[in-house]
Amino acid sequence: MVETKKFSLVKPTADTPFHIDFEWWMAHDGNWRIYLHSCLCPEHQAAFENIEESTKIDWVDPITAEVKIVDGLQDTLMSHCARQEDFLTNHTTLVDAVFRTFIAHGNSPMSPSQLAEIIGKPAETILRTIGGNQVYKGLRPVGL
């Protein structure tokens, strides 16, 4: 689902850090779990076949040791499926490639310039896609 961003006077640049704003995405798209499920490896697609049920788990931040309650499907996607060889291919669409890159890197903030180095697309193309008026899959500048 495509959503419109809140109006902002700050225009993102190729050096603006972005991330997946899961809270924003969950609030604006009731089908977010369906998309995450489609990104799982075949083994975990079967394990999470009842995608309507949310399984919460405790996750410990390896740097700060802070314990957070996270969605089990989201954690499985980030900790296992994103590490599979075919998670990101040359045939992946730009928005999906950006989304999957964030998943594979623990949703650490990255700029379009950094994303360009990983997915092999021009930073300006990435910026025009994720820095425009529409929000795709919760891809938003950090802090908005």
N, CA, C and O atoms as a GROMACS GRO file, in nm:
protein
  576
    1MET      N    1   0.084  -0.117   0.000
    1MET     CA    2   0.000   0.000   0.000
    1MET      C    3   0.088   0.123   0.000
    1MET      O    4   0.190   0.126   0.069
    2VAL      N    5   0.052   0.222  -0.075
    2VAL     CA    6   0.128   0.345  -0.087
    2VAL      C    7   0.060   0.451  -0.002
    2VAL      O    8  -0.060   0.472  -0.012
    3GLU      N    9   0.137   0.518   0.083
    3GLU     CA   10   0.084   0.621   0.172
    3GLU      C   11   0.157   0.752   0.147
    3GLU      O   12   0.271   0.753   0.102
    4THR      N   13   0.091   0.863   0.177
    4THR     CA   14   0.150   0.994   0.165
    4THR      C   15   0.218   1.031   0.296
    4THR      O   16   0.164   1.006   0.403
    5LYS      N   17   0.336   1.090   0.288
    5LYS     CA   18   0.410   1.135   0.406
    5LYS      C   19   0.348   1.261   0.463
    5LYS      O   20   0.271   1.330   0.396
    6LYS      N   21   0.383   1.290   0.588
    6LYS     CA   22   0.350   1.419   0.646
    6LYS      C   23   0.436   1.524   0.576
    6LYS      O   24   0.548   1.496   0.535
    7PHE      N   25   0.382   1.643   0.562
    7PHE     CA   26   0.455   1.752   0.498
    7PHE      C   27   0.577   1.789   0.581
    7PHE      O   28   0.568   1.801   0.703
    8SER      N   29   0.689   1.805   0.516
    8SER     CA   30   0.811   1.843   0.584
    8SER      C   31   0.885   1.946   0.500
    8SER      O   32   0.889   1.936   0.377
    9LEU      N   33   0.943   2.045   0.567
    9LEU     CA   34   1.021   2.146   0.497
    9LEU      C   35   1.161   2.096   0.464
    9LEU      O   36   1.230   2.154   0.380
   10VAL      N   37   1.203   1.987   0.529
   10VAL     CA   38   1.336   1.931   0.507
   10VAL      C   39   1.329   1.832   0.391
   10VAL      O   40   1.256   1.734   0.397
   11LYS      N   41   1.404   1.860   0.287
   11LYS     CA   42   1.407   1.772   0.170
   11LYS      C   43   1.526   1.677   0.185
   11LYS      O   44   1.639   1.722   0.199
   12PRO      N   45   1.500   1.545   0.181
   12PRO     CA   46   1.610   1.449   0.195
   12PRO      C   47   1.711   1.462   0.082
   12PRO      O   48   1.677   1.501  -0.030
   13THR      N   49   1.836   1.430   0.113
   13THR     CA   50   1.944   1.430   0.015
   13THR      C   51   1.999   1.288   0.005
   13THR      O   52   1.952   1.197   0.073
   14ALA      N   53   2.099   1.271  -0.080
   14ALA     CA   54   2.162   1.140  -0.096
   14ALA      C   55   2.237   1.098   0.030
   14ALA      O   56   2.276   0.982   0.044
   15ASP      N   57   2.258   1.192   0.123
   15ASP     CA   58   2.326   1.160   0.248
   15ASP      C   59   2.232   1.152   0.368
   15ASP      O   60   2.278   1.130   0.480
   16THR      N   61   2.103   1.169   0.347
   16THR     CA   62   2.004   1.160   0.454
   16THR      C   63   1.986   1.014   0.493
   16THR      O   64   1.961   0.930   0.407
   17PRO      N   65   1.997   0.982   0.622
   17PRO     CA   66   1.977   0.842   0.663
   17PRO      C   67   1.828   0.804   0.661
   17PRO      O   68   1.742   0.879   0.708
   18PHE      N   69   1.800   0.687   0.607
   18PHE     CA   70   1.666   0.630   0.602
   18PHE      C   71   1.666   0.500   0.682
   18PHE      O   72   1.771   0.448   0.718
   19HIS      N   73   1.547   0.448   0.708
   19HIS     CA   74   1.530   0.318   0.771
   19HIS      C   75   1.388   0.272   0.744
   19HIS      O   76   1.310   0.343   0.681
   20ILE      N   77   1.355   0.152   0.791
   20ILE     CA   78   1.217   0.106   0.785
   20ILE      C   79   1.153   0.149   0.915
   20ILE      O   80   1.192   0.104   1.022
   21ASP      N   81   1.055   0.236   0.906
   21ASP     CA   82   0.982   0.282   1.024
   21ASP      C   83   0.866   0.183   1.045
   21ASP      O   84   0.755   0.205   0.996
   22PHE      N   85   0.895   0.075   1.118
   22PHE     CA   86   0.795  -0.030   1.136
   22PHE      C   87   0.670   0.021   1.205
   22PHE      O   88   0.559  -0.019   1.169
   23GLU      N   89   0.684   0.108   1.304
   23GLU     CA   90   0.566   0.160   1.374
   23GLU      C   91   0.477   0.238   1.278
   23GLU      O   92   0.355   0.222   1.279
   24TRP      N   93   0.538   0.323   1.195
   24TRP     CA   94   0.461   0.399   1.097
   24TRP      C   95   0.393   0.304   0.999
   24TRP      O   96   0.275   0.320   0.967
   25TRP      N   97   0.468   0.205   0.951
   25TRP     CA   98   0.416   0.111   0.852
   25TRP      C   99   0.299   0.032   0.908
   25TRP      O  100   0.198   0.015   0.841
   26MET      N  101   0.313  -0.017   1.032
   26MET     CA  102   0.205  -0.094   1.095
   26MET      C  103   0.079  -0.009   1.112
   26MET      O  104  -0.032  -0.060   1.098
   27ALA      N  105   0.096   0.118   1.141
   27ALA     CA  106  -0.018   0.208   1.161
   27ALA      C  107  -0.086   0.245   1.030
   27ALA      O  108  -0.204   0.281   1.030
   28HIS      N  109  -0.015   0.237   0.918
   28HIS     CA  110  -0.069   0.284   0.790
   28HIS      C  111  -0.100   0.173   0.690
   28HIS      O  112  -0.158   0.201   0.585
   29ASP      N  113  -0.063   0.050   0.719
   29ASP     CA  114  -0.084  -0.058   0.622
   29ASP      C  115  -0.119  -0.186   0.697
   29ASP      O  116  -0.033  -0.247   0.760
   30GLY      N  117  -0.244  -0.225   0.689
   30GLY     CA  118  -0.290  -0.346   0.757
   30GLY      C  119  -0.234  -0.475   0.698
   30GLY      O  120  -0.248  -0.581   0.758
   31ASN      N  121  -0.170  -0.467   0.582
   31ASN     CA  122  -0.116  -0.586   0.516
   31ASN      C  123   0.035  -0.601   0.534
   31ASN      O  124   0.097  -0.679   0.462
   32TRP      N  125   0.095  -0.531   0.627
   32TRP     CA  126   0.240  -0.536   0.644
   32TRP      C  127   0.289  -0.676   0.675
   32TRP      O  128   0.396  -0.714   0.627
   33ARG      N  129   0.214  -0.754   0.754
   33ARG     CA  130   0.257  -0.890   0.788
   33ARG      C  131   0.256  -0.980   0.664
   33ARG      O  132   0.340  -1.070   0.651
   34ILE      N  133   0.163  -0.957   0.573
   34ILE     CA  134   0.157  -1.037   0.450
   34ILE      C  135   0.285  -1.014   0.368
   34ILE      O  136   0.343  -1.108   0.315
   35TYR      N  137   0.327  -0.888   0.358
   35TYR     CA  138   0.450  -0.859   0.283
   35TYR      C  139   0.571  -0.922   0.351
   35TYR      O  140   0.654  -0.984   0.285
   36LEU      N  141   0.582  -0.907   0.483
   36LEU     CA  142   0.695  -0.967   0.554
   36LEU      C  143   0.697  -1.118   0.534
   36LEU      O  144   0.803  -1.178   0.515
   37HIS      N  145   0.579  -1.179   0.539
   37HIS     CA  146   0.568  -1.324   0.519
   37HIS      C  147   0.622  -1.364   0.381
   37HIS      O  148   0.688  -1.466   0.368
   38SER      N  149   0.594  -1.282   0.280
   38SER     CA  150   0.640  -1.314   0.144
   38SER      C  151   0.792  -1.305   0.132
   38SER      O  152   0.849  -1.361   0.039
   39CYS      N  153   0.858  -1.237   0.225
   39CYS     CA  154   1.004  -1.224   0.223
   39CYS      C  155   1.073  -1.339   0.295
   39CYS      O  156   1.195  -1.356   0.282
   40LEU      N  157   0.999  -1.419   0.370
   40LEU     CA  158   1.057  -1.531   0.444
   40LEU      C  159   1.108  -1.639   0.349
   40LEU      O  160   1.058  -1.652   0.237
   41CYS      N  161   1.206  -1.716   0.394
   41CYS     CA  162   1.252  -1.832   0.318
   41CYS      C  163   1.141  -1.937   0.322
   41CYS      O  164   1.054  -1.930   0.410
   42PRO      N  165   1.141  -2.034   0.230
   42PRO     CA  166   1.034  -2.135   0.226
   42PRO      C  167   1.012  -2.207   0.360
   42PRO      O  168   0.899  -2.234   0.398
   43GLU      N  169   1.120  -2.239   0.429
   43GLU     CA  170   1.109  -2.308   0.558
   43GLU      C  171   1.026  -2.225   0.658
   43GLU      O  172   0.940  -2.279   0.727
   44HIS      N  173   1.054  -2.096   0.664
   44HIS     CA  174   0.984  -2.013   0.761
   44HIS      C  175   0.847  -1.964   0.710
   44HIS      O  176   0.762  -1.926   0.790
   45GLN      N  177   0.826  -1.965   0.579
   45GLN     CA  178   0.691  -1.937   0.530
   45GLN      C  179   0.596  -2.044   0.580
   45GLN      O  180   0.482  -2.015   0.617
   46ALA      N  181   0.643  -2.169   0.582
   46ALA     CA  182   0.559  -2.278   0.634
   46ALA      C  183   0.540  -2.264   0.785
   46ALA      O  184   0.430  -2.286   0.837
   47ALA      N  185   0.647  -2.228   0.855
   47ALA     CA  186   0.638  -2.215   1.001
   47ALA      C  187   0.545  -2.102   1.042
   47ALA      O  188   0.480  -2.109   1.147
   48PHE      N  189   0.537  -1.997   0.961
   48PHE     CA  190   0.452  -1.882   0.991
   48PHE      C  191   0.331  -1.878   0.898
   48PHE      O  192   0.287  -1.770   0.859
   49GLU      N  193   0.278  -1.995   0.860
   49GLU     CA  194   0.169  -1.995   0.763
   49GLU      C  195   0.044  -1.926   0.815
   49GLU      O  196  -0.035  -1.875   0.734
   50ASN      N  197   0.022  -1.922   0.946
   50ASN     CA  198  -0.090  -1.847   1.001
   50ASN      C  199  -0.041  -1.707   1.034
   50ASN      O  200  -0.012  -1.677   1.149
   51ILE      N  201  -0.032  -1.622   0.932
   51ILE     CA  202   0.029  -1.489   0.948
   51ILE      C  203  -0.058  -1.392   1.025
   51ILE      O  204  -0.012  -1.283   1.059
   52GLU      N  205  -0.181  -1.428   1.052
   52GLU     CA  206  -0.268  -1.338   1.129
   52GLU      C  207  -0.228  -1.335   1.275
   52GLU      O  208  -0.255  -1.237   1.344
   53GLU      N  209  -0.165  -1.441   1.323
   53GLU     CA  210  -0.125  -1.447   1.463
   53GLU      C  211   0.012  -1.382   1.480
   53GLU      O  212   0.105  -1.408   1.405
   54SER      N  213   0.021  -1.297   1.579
   54SER     CA  214   0.147  -1.230   1.609
   54SER      C  215   0.214  -1.303   1.725
   54SER      O  216   0.153  -1.324   1.830
   55THR      N  217   0.340  -1.341   1.706
   55THR     CA  218   0.417  -1.406   1.810
   55THR      C  219   0.522  -1.307   1.858
   55THR      O  220   0.612  -1.271   1.783
   56LYS      N  221   0.511  -1.264   1.981
   56LYS     CA  222   0.607  -1.170   2.039
   56LYS      C  223   0.718  -1.248   2.110
   56LYS      O  224   0.692  -1.348   2.177
   57ILE      N  225   0.841  -1.200   2.093
   57ILE     CA  226   0.955  -1.263   2.160
   57ILE      C  227   1.043  -1.156   2.223
   57ILE      O  228   1.038  -1.039   2.183
   58ASP      N  229   1.123  -1.196   2.320
   58ASP     CA  230   1.221  -1.105   2.380
   58ASP      C  231   1.346  -1.106   2.294
   58ASP      O  232   1.396  -1.212   2.257
   59TRP      N  233   1.396  -0.987   2.261
   59TRP     CA  234   1.516  -0.973   2.182
   59TRP      C  235   1.615  -0.888   2.260
   59TRP      O  236   1.577  -0.783   2.314
   60VAL      N  237   1.740  -0.930   2.266
   60VAL     CA  238   1.843  -0.857   2.339
   60VAL      C  239   1.935  -0.788   2.240
   60VAL      O  240   1.996  -0.853   2.154
   61ASP      N  241   1.944  -0.656   2.252
   61ASP     CA  242   2.032  -0.578   2.166
   61ASP      C  243   2.176  -0.618   2.198
   61ASP      O  244   2.219  -0.604   2.312
   62PRO      N  245   2.253  -0.667   2.098
   62PRO     CA  246   2.388  -0.715   2.126
   62PRO      C  247   2.486  -0.605   2.169
   62PRO      O  248   2.591  -0.636   2.225
   63ILE      N  249   2.453  -0.480   2.142
   63ILE     CA  250   2.542  -0.371   2.179
   63ILE      C  251   2.507  -0.313   2.316
   63ILE      O  252   2.595  -0.294   2.401
   64THR      N  253   2.377  -0.285   2.337
   64THR     CA  254   2.337  -0.218   2.462
   64THR      C  255   2.285  -0.315   2.568
   64THR      O  256   2.269  -0.276   2.684
   65ALA      N  257   2.258  -0.439   2.530
   65ALA     CA  258   2.198  -0.541   2.618
   65ALA      C  259   2.056  -0.505   2.660
   65ALA      O  260   2.001  -0.566   2.752
   66GLU      N  261   1.997  -0.407   2.592
   66GLU     CA  262   1.859  -0.370   2.619
   66GLU      C  263   1.767  -0.480   2.566
   66GLU      O  264   1.785  -0.528   2.454
   67VAL      N  265   1.667  -0.518   2.646
   67VAL     CA  266   1.571  -0.620   2.606
   67VAL      C  267   1.449  -0.551   2.549
   67VAL      O  268   1.391  -0.462   2.612
   68LYS      N  269   1.410  -0.592   2.429
   68LYS     CA  270   1.292  -0.537   2.364
   68LYS      C  271   1.199  -0.652   2.327
   68LYS      O  272   1.245  -0.763   2.300
   69ILE      N  273   1.070  -0.626   2.327
   69ILE     CA  274   0.973  -0.723   2.279
   69ILE      C  275   0.952  -0.694   2.132
   69ILE      O  276   0.914  -0.584   2.094
   70VAL      N  277   0.978  -0.796   2.048
   70VAL     CA  278   0.967  -0.778   1.903
   70VAL      C  279   0.875  -0.885   1.844
   70VAL      O  280   0.846  -0.986   1.908
   71ASP      N  281   0.832  -0.861   1.723
   71ASP     CA  282   0.750  -0.956   1.650
   71ASP      C  283   0.837  -1.073   1.604
   71ASP      O  284   0.943  -1.052   1.545
   72GLY      N  285   0.793  -1.197   1.631
   72GLY     CA  286   0.871  -1.316   1.596
   72GLY      C  287   0.894  -1.330   1.447
   72GLY      O  288   1.002  -1.372   1.405
   73LEU      N  289   0.794  -1.297   1.365
   73LEU     CA  290   0.810  -1.306   1.219
   73LEU      C  291   0.918  -1.209   1.174
   73LEU      O  292   1.004  -1.244   1.093
   74GLN      N  293   0.912  -1.088   1.224
   74GLN     CA  294   1.010  -0.985   1.188
   74GLN      C  295   1.150  -1.028   1.232
   74GLN      O  296   1.246  -1.012   1.156
   75ASP      N  297   1.164  -1.082   1.352
   75ASP     CA  298   1.294  -1.126   1.401
   75ASP      C  299   1.348  -1.242   1.317
   75ASP      O  300   1.467  -1.244   1.284
   76THR      N  301   1.264  -1.337   1.283
   76THR     CA  302   1.306  -1.452   1.202
   76THR      C  303   1.353  -1.405   1.064
   76THR      O  304   1.454  -1.453   1.012
   77LEU      N  305   1.280  -1.312   1.007
   77LEU     CA  306   1.317  -1.257   0.877
   77LEU      C  307   1.456  -1.193   0.884
   77LEU      O  308   1.539  -1.214   0.796
   78MET      N  309   1.481  -1.114   0.989
   78MET     CA  310   1.608  -1.042   1.000
   78MET      C  311   1.723  -1.133   1.041
   78MET      O  312   1.835  -1.117   0.993
   79SER      N  313   1.697  -1.228   1.129
   79SER     CA  314   1.808  -1.309   1.183
   79SER      C  315   1.840  -1.432   1.100
   79SER      O  316   1.950  -1.485   1.110
   80HIS      N  317   1.746  -1.480   1.019
   80HIS     CA  318   1.772  -1.601   0.941
   80HIS      C  319   1.751  -1.580   0.790
   80HIS      O  320   1.845  -1.594   0.711
   81CYS      N  321   1.630  -1.548   0.752
   81CYS     CA  322   1.595  -1.545   0.609
   81CYS      C  323   1.676  -1.443   0.530
   81CYS      O  324   1.712  -1.468   0.415
   82ALA      N  325   1.704  -1.328   0.590
   82ALA     CA  326   1.781  -1.224   0.521
   82ALA      C  327   1.925  -1.265   0.497
   82ALA      O  328   1.996  -1.200   0.420
   83ARG      N  329   1.969  -1.370   0.562
   83ARG     CA  330   2.106  -1.417   0.547
   83ARG      C  331   2.119  -1.525   0.438
   83ARG      O  332   2.228  -1.574   0.411
   84GLN      N  333   2.006  -1.560   0.376
   84GLN     CA  334   2.007  -1.661   0.271
   84GLN      C  335   2.059  -1.598   0.141
   84GLN      O  336   2.039  -1.480   0.115
   85GLU      N  337   2.126  -1.680   0.061
   85GLU     CA  338   2.191  -1.633  -0.062
   85GLU      C  339   2.095  -1.564  -0.159
   85GLU      O  340   2.132  -1.467  -0.224
   86ASP      N  341   1.972  -1.614  -0.170
   86ASP     CA  342   1.878  -1.562  -0.269
   86ASP      C  343   1.784  -1.456  -0.212
   86ASP      O  344   1.682  -1.425  -0.275
   87PHE      N  345   1.815  -1.400  -0.096
   87PHE     CA  346   1.728  -1.299  -0.035
   87PHE      C  347   1.722  -1.172  -0.120
   87PHE      O  348   1.617  -1.110  -0.131
   88LEU      N  349   1.834  -1.135  -0.179
   88LEU     CA  350   1.843  -1.017  -0.264
   88LEU      C  351   1.912  -1.058  -0.393
   88LEU      O  352   2.025  -1.107  -0.392
   89THR      N  353   1.842  -1.037  -0.507
   89THR     CA  354   1.899  -1.076  -0.636
   89THR      C  355   1.904  -0.955  -0.729
   89THR      O  356   1.854  -0.848  -0.696
   90ASN      N  357   1.965  -0.973  -0.845
   90ASN     CA  358   1.970  -0.866  -0.946
   90ASN      C  359   1.833  -0.835  -1.004
   90ASN      O  360   1.814  -0.730  -1.066
   91HIS      N  361   1.737  -0.924  -0.985
   91HIS     CA  362   1.603  -0.907  -1.042
   91HIS      C  363   1.504  -0.849  -0.941
   91HIS      O  364   1.386  -0.832  -0.973
   92THR      N  365   1.551  -0.818  -0.821
   92THR     CA  366   1.464  -0.761  -0.719
   92THR      C  367   1.434  -0.616  -0.756
   92THR      O  368   1.524  -0.541  -0.795
   93THR      N  369   1.305  -0.574  -0.744
   93THR     CA  370   1.269  -0.436  -0.776
   93THR      C  371   1.341  -0.340  -0.682
   93THR      O  372   1.388  -0.380  -0.575
   94LEU      N  373   1.351  -0.215  -0.720
   94LEU     CA  374   1.427  -0.117  -0.643
   94LEU      C  375   1.373  -0.102  -0.500
   94LEU      O  376   1.450  -0.108  -0.404
   95VAL      N  377   1.243  -0.083  -0.485
   95VAL     CA  378   1.186  -0.067  -0.350
   95VAL      C  379   1.211  -0.193  -0.267
   95VAL      O  380   1.250  -0.184  -0.151
   96ASP      N  381   1.190  -0.310  -0.326
   96ASP     CA  382   1.215  -0.435  -0.254
   96ASP      C  383   1.363  -0.451  -0.221
   96ASP      O  384   1.397  -0.500  -0.113
   97ALA      N  385   1.450  -0.410  -0.311
   97ALA     CA  386   1.594  -0.420  -0.285
   97ALA      C  387   1.635  -0.331  -0.169
   97ALA      O  388   1.714  -0.371  -0.084
   98VAL      N  389   1.581  -0.210  -0.165
   98VAL     CA  390   1.611  -0.118  -0.054
   98VAL      C  391   1.556  -0.178   0.076
   98VAL      O  392   1.627  -0.183   0.176
   99PHE      N  393   1.431  -0.222   0.074
   99PHE     CA  394   1.370  -0.281   0.192
   99PHE      C  395   1.451  -0.401   0.242
   99PHE      O  396   1.482  -0.410   0.360
  100ARG      N  397   1.484  -0.491   0.152
  100ARG     CA  398   1.558  -0.612   0.190
  100ARG      C  399   1.700  -0.580   0.237
  100ARG      O  400   1.755  -0.651   0.321
  101THR      N  401   1.759  -0.474   0.185
  101THR     CA  402   1.891  -0.432   0.232
  101THR      C  403   1.882  -0.386   0.377
  101THR      O  404   1.968  -0.420   0.458
  102PHE      N  405   1.780  -0.309   0.409
  102PHE     CA  406   1.763  -0.268   0.549
  102PHE      C  407   1.741  -0.390   0.638
  102PHE      O  408   1.797  -0.398   0.747
  103ILE      N  409   1.659  -0.484   0.593
  103ILE     CA  410   1.634  -0.606   0.672
  103ILE      C  411   1.764  -0.682   0.693
  103ILE      O  412   1.794  -0.725   0.804
  104ALA      N  413   1.842  -0.699   0.586
  104ALA     CA  414   1.967  -0.776   0.595
  104ALA      C  415   2.071  -0.707   0.684
  104ALA      O  416   2.163  -0.772   0.733
  105HIS      N  417   2.057  -0.576   0.705
  105HIS     CA  418   2.153  -0.501   0.786
  105HIS      C  419   2.092  -0.457   0.920
  105HIS      O  420   2.133  -0.358   0.979
  106GLY      N  421   1.992  -0.534   0.966
  106GLY     CA  422   1.933  -0.507   1.097
  106GLY      C  423   1.859  -0.376   1.106
  106GLY      O  424   1.842  -0.322   1.216
  107ASN      N  425   1.815  -0.323   0.994
  107ASN     CA  426   1.743  -0.196   0.986
  107ASN      C  427   1.827  -0.078   1.038
  107ASN      O  428   1.774   0.020   1.089
  108SER      N  429   1.957  -0.091   1.024
  108SER     CA  430   2.046   0.021   1.060
  108SER      C  431   2.025   0.133   0.959
  108SER      O  432   2.016   0.107   0.839
  109PRO      N  433   2.018   0.257   1.006
  109PRO     CA  434   1.999   0.369   0.913
  109PRO      C  435   2.109   0.374   0.807
  109PRO      O  436   2.227   0.356   0.837
  110MET      N  437   2.067   0.399   0.684
  110MET     CA  438   2.161   0.412   0.572
  110MET      C  439   2.109   0.520   0.478
  110MET      O  440   1.988   0.539   0.463
  111SER      N  441   2.200   0.589   0.415
  111SER     CA  442   2.165   0.693   0.319
  111SER      C  443   2.149   0.629   0.180
  111SER      O  444   2.196   0.518   0.158
  112PRO      N  445   2.084   0.700   0.088
  112PRO     CA  446   2.078   0.651  -0.049
  112PRO      C  447   2.218   0.625  -0.108
  112PRO      O  448   2.235   0.532  -0.187
  113SER      N  449   2.317   0.705  -0.070
  113SER     CA  450   2.455   0.682  -0.118
  113SER      C  451   2.508   0.548  -0.068
  113SER      O  452   2.571   0.475  -0.145
  114GLN      N  453   2.484   0.516   0.058
  114GLN     CA  454   2.528   0.388   0.113
  114GLN      C  455   2.450   0.272   0.051
  114GLN      O  456   2.507   0.168   0.019
  115LEU      N  457   2.320   0.291   0.033
  115LEU     CA  458   2.237   0.187  -0.029
  115LEU      C  459   2.284   0.161  -0.172
  115LEU      O  460   2.285   0.046  -0.217
  116ALA      N  461   2.322   0.266  -0.244
  116ALA     CA  462   2.368   0.253  -0.383
  116ALA      C  463   2.488   0.161  -0.393
  116ALA      O  464   2.499   0.082  -0.487
  117GLU      N  465   2.579   0.171  -0.298
  117GLU     CA  466   2.698   0.084  -0.298
  117GLU      C  467   2.661  -0.063  -0.281
  117GLU      O  468   2.728  -0.151  -0.334
  118ILE      N  469   2.555  -0.088  -0.206
  118ILE     CA  470   2.516  -0.226  -0.178
  118ILE      C  471   2.433  -0.286  -0.291
  118ILE      O  472   2.458  -0.399  -0.333
  119ILE      N  473   2.335  -0.210  -0.341
  119ILE     CA  474   2.243  -0.269  -0.440
  119ILE      C  475   2.279  -0.236  -0.584
  119ILE      O  476   2.218  -0.290  -0.677
  120GLY      N  477   2.377  -0.149  -0.603
  120GLY     CA  478   2.425  -0.123  -0.738
  120GLY      C  479   2.333  -0.038  -0.823
  120GLY      O  480   2.334  -0.051  -0.946
  121LYS      N  481   2.255   0.047  -0.763
  121LYS     CA  482   2.169   0.142  -0.835
  121LYS      C  483   2.215   0.283  -0.800
  121LYS      O  484   2.271   0.302  -0.692
  122PRO      N  485   2.194   0.382  -0.887
  122PRO     CA  486   2.238   0.518  -0.858
  122PRO      C  487   2.169   0.576  -0.733
  122PRO      O  488   2.049   0.557  -0.713
  123ALA      N  489   2.246   0.646  -0.653
  123ALA     CA  490   2.194   0.706  -0.530
  123ALA      C  491   2.078   0.802  -0.559
  123ALA      O  492   1.980   0.806  -0.484
  124GLU      N  493   2.088   0.878  -0.668
  124GLU     CA  494   1.980   0.974  -0.701
  124GLU      C  495   1.851   0.902  -0.736
  124GLU      O  496   1.742   0.951  -0.705
  125THR      N  497   1.860   0.786  -0.801
  125THR     CA  498   1.741   0.708  -0.832
  125THR      C  499   1.677   0.656  -0.703
  125THR      O  500   1.555   0.660  -0.688
  126ILE      N  501   1.760   0.608  -0.613
  126ILE     CA  502   1.710   0.560  -0.484
  126ILE      C  503   1.645   0.674  -0.408
  126ILE      O  504   1.536   0.658  -0.352
  127LEU      N  505   1.710   0.790  -0.406
  127LEU     CA  506   1.656   0.907  -0.336
  127LEU      C  507   1.522   0.949  -0.394
  127LEU      O  508   1.428   0.975  -0.320
  128ARG      N  509   1.512   0.956  -0.527
  128ARG     CA  510   1.385   0.994  -0.590
  128ARG      C  511   1.274   0.897  -0.554
  128ARG      O  512   1.158   0.936  -0.542
  129THR      N  513   1.309   0.770  -0.538
  129THR     CA  514   1.209   0.668  -0.508
  129THR      C  515   1.164   0.671  -0.363
  129THR      O  516   1.044   0.674  -0.336
  130ILE      N  517   1.258   0.671  -0.269
  130ILE     CA  518   1.220   0.662  -0.128
  130ILE      C  519   1.212   0.798  -0.058
  130ILE      O  520   1.165   0.807   0.055
  131GLY      N  521   1.259   0.903  -0.124
  131GLY     CA  522   1.257   1.036  -0.063
  131GLY      C  523   1.148   1.125  -0.117
  131GLY      O  524   1.145   1.245  -0.087
  132GLY      N  525   1.058   1.069  -0.195
  132GLY     CA  526   0.949   1.148  -0.254
  132GLY      C  527   0.830   1.162  -0.161
  132GLY      O  528   0.840   1.141  -0.041
  133ASN      N  529   0.717   1.197  -0.219
  133ASN     CA  530   0.596   1.222  -0.142
  133ASN      C  531   0.526   1.096  -0.092
  133ASN      O  532   0.445   1.102   0.000
  134GLN      N  533   0.555   0.983  -0.151
  134GLN     CA  534   0.491   0.858  -0.111
  134GLN      C  535   0.587   0.773  -0.029
  134GLN      O  536   0.708   0.770  -0.054
  135VAL      N  537   0.530   0.704   0.070
  135VAL     CA  538   0.609   0.615   0.154
  135VAL      C  539   0.581   0.473   0.109
  135VAL      O  540   0.466   0.430   0.103
  136TYR      N  541   0.687   0.400   0.077
  136TYR     CA  542   0.676   0.262   0.035
  136TYR      C  543   0.729   0.173   0.148
  136TYR      O  544   0.843   0.188   0.191
  137LYS      N  545   0.646   0.080   0.194
  137LYS     CA  546   0.687  -0.022   0.292
  137LYS      C  547   0.755   0.039   0.415
  137LYS      O  548   0.848  -0.021   0.469
  138GLY      N  549   0.712   0.155   0.458
  138GLY     CA  550   0.766   0.219   0.577
  138GLY      C  551   0.905   0.279   0.561
  138GLY      O  552   0.967   0.317   0.660
  139LEU      N  553   0.955   0.289   0.438
  139LEU     CA  554   1.089   0.345   0.414
  139LEU      C  555   1.081   0.496   0.429
  139LEU      O  556   1.025   0.567   0.345
  140ARG      N  557   1.140   0.544   0.539
  140ARG     CA  558   1.132   0.687   0.572
  140ARG      C  559   1.264   0.739   0.626
  140ARG      O  560   1.345   0.662   0.677
  141PRO      N  561   1.286   0.870   0.613
  141PRO     CA  562   1.406   0.927   0.676
  141PRO      C  563   1.401   0.906   0.827
  141PRO      O  564   1.293   0.909   0.887
  142VAL      N  565   1.514   0.886   0.887
  142VAL     CA  566   1.523   0.869   1.031
  142VAL      C  567   1.477   0.999   1.098
  142VAL      O  568   1.516   1.108   1.057
  143GLY      N  569   1.396   0.986   1.202
  143GLY     CA  570   1.353   1.102   1.278
  143GLY      C  571   1.225   1.166   1.231
  143GLY      O  572   1.178   1.260   1.295
  144LEU      N  573   1.166   1.120   1.123
  144LEU     CA  574   1.037   1.176   1.078
  144LEU      C  575   0.923   1.088   1.120
  144LEU      O  576   0.807   1.120   1.091
   0.00000   0.00000   0.00000
